[in-house]
């Protein structure tokens, strides 16, 4: 017997007001699933028999945002917290493997739940009726499996993004994918060509976050290659090291181990997936550093911090440990070296252009000398004080 699902003031108010107005209302989807799993509940989605205009009328004393009213969704703000309310609906024909041609509102909760993707997401709850579980979602949560609602091939044919969502949920929850659903995932994978790169990138990012990411990537490498072609010969690090790594390093480890030219392949993949430039550039830097820097050298690590950035070198060090390029002791030593890095950029140098100019240099000569001074400090050939640096600079000029 499942415990009652605790609801905050806003959700309780919405459900009670809808019922007192003659309509049904249920919490549905991820919030119910996470409660059953004992995972903290954040976003709460509510489904109701009330039509969108009726929802707007019932909550006219509150701020209501017509988020997606054409598809039956409005957002009600209570104490600054948004609650999405969507009218029970059924979907029309899918013509592009992604979007329904039309949606129709219905008064039936069962019809609304039948259109959802996976059984674990098709459980409804309200304080009056308790849990409504028409497709065995509670049992599947207990058995830790992802199972399609209805025929998986039909479901994936309607919305191909659900193919990635299946393995993303498996990764996030540490579940396995039920056999028939898994077979359809592989069979329907080519349909992912019809999904926008931005949506694929979002699912890919969430997949890498999951506690079950290593198992999912290992089991579904054929599906991964359909959305990230550069990983067609996917190799993964040892599971323990992969699971310890940050999502950024998990991603980079795949390219480092799987591709003859990791930098080029990562750049190509991130560009195709419409990844943000910061993610792409930082990843490229880390992949360049891991083979370009002697990660066992304290001074060289600090030099690369200056040439690139502390974040990029720290990522490269973690990546090197994850893929087995350095051992645990070397990893600890490298992190210690980075923690003591004294020059991250020229801004950390105790002299600037105004201090060098009186020595008779100008323009690019000043910039070049400042760079030389920074390297001297990093290599501990000179102290980072104004007097020491001016003295060192004079020696360089006189030697020239």
Order of alpha helices (4+ residues) and beta strands (2+ residues): alpha-beta-alpha-beta-alpha-beta-beta-beta-beta-beta-alpha-beta-beta-alpha-beta-alpha-alpha-beta-alpha-alpha-alpha-alpha-alpha-alpha-alpha-alpha-alpha-alpha-alpha-alpha-alpha-alpha
